[in-house]
Amino acid sequence: MPLLSVVVPTHNRSDYALACIKAVLALDSADLELVMTDTSTDNRLRDCLQGPDRALLADPRFVYRKLEGPS
């Protein structure tokens, strides 16, 4: 169980979200987790995480959830 959980909601801000993910995961600690909830309508973050930045999803400290956006 992680000692620290960082929870970040995001909506259509993939550039900032990717920078945030990389910064948090750069911390040298196994005692943290990053949970990102994505309600984006443009799917850019999801596409990046499934494409060029897919290595980020391999980090066991990172939990990504793509949620339905606001109606």
Order of alpha helices (4+ residues) and beta strands (2+ residues): beta-alpha-beta-alpha-beta
